[in-house]
Amino acid sequence: MNEYLREFSPANEYDVQRLPFAKRLEELSPGECIWPINSGGPYLFCAAKTTGKYCPHHKARLIQKRSVHLHE
């Protein structure tokens, strides 16, 4: 596994706004974003509606993070 896939991205303002709607992993339904928005105890996930694994905001962050690591 690549190192950048194991790193936890720090929360940003969007994650703070999603916190009241966050769910634990076992509570997520299909079509909800699986991006972790805290650092544990227990982990909470975004749970915004999506057609893939991540909502548009978190998908953009993932692509940006990958791009940064590819150029290092």
C-alpha positions in Angstrom: 0.0 0.0 0.0 1.3 3.4 -0.9 2.1 5.7 2.0 -0.3 8.4 0.9 -3.2 6.0 1.1 -2.5 5.4 4.8 -2.1 9.0 5.8 -5.1 10.7 7.6 -6.1 14.0 6.1 -6.8 16.6 8.7 -10.3 17.9 9.0 -11.3 21.0 7.2 -14.3 23.3 7.5 -16.4 21.0 5.3 -15.7 18.1 7.6 -16.7 20.2 10.7 -20.0 21.1 8.9 -20.6 17.4 8.2 -19.9 16.2 11.8 -23.6 16.5 12.9 -24.5 14.1 10.1 -21.6 11.8 10.4 -22.1 8.1 11.0 -20.1 5.1 12.3 -18.9 2.7 9.6 -21.6 0.1 10.5 -24.3 2.7 10.2 -23.4 3.8 6.6 -25.8 2.9 3.8 -24.9 2.3 0.2 -24.6 5.7 -1.5 -23.1 7.5 1.5 -19.6 9.0 1.5 -17.0 6.8 3.3 -14.5 9.6 4.0 -13.4 9.6 7.7 -13.9 13.0 9.2 -12.3 12.5 12.6 -9.2 10.8 14.0 -11.0 8.0 15.9 -12.8 7.1 19.1 -14.9 6.0 17.2 -14.2 6.9 13.6 -17.0 8.9 12.0 -17.6 9.1 8.3 -19.0 11.9 6.1 -22.2 10.0 5.0 -23.1 12.7 2.4 -25.2 11.2 -0.4 -23.0 10.1 -3.4 -23.1 7.8 -6.4 -19.6 6.5 -5.6 -17.5 5.9 -2.5 -16.9 9.6 -1.8 -19.0 12.8 -2.1 -17.7 15.4 -4.7 -15.9 17.4 -2.0 -13.9 14.4 -0.6 -13.3 13.0 -4.1 -11.6 16.3 -5.0 -9.5 16.2 -1.9 -8.4 12.6 -2.7 -7.4 13.5 -6.2 -5.6 16.6 -5.0 -3.7 14.5 -2.3 -2.7 11.9 -4.9 -1.5 14.5 -7.3 0.7 16.1 -4.6 2.3 12.8 -3.7 2.9 11.8 -7.3 5.0 15.0 -7.8 7.1 14.6 -4.7 
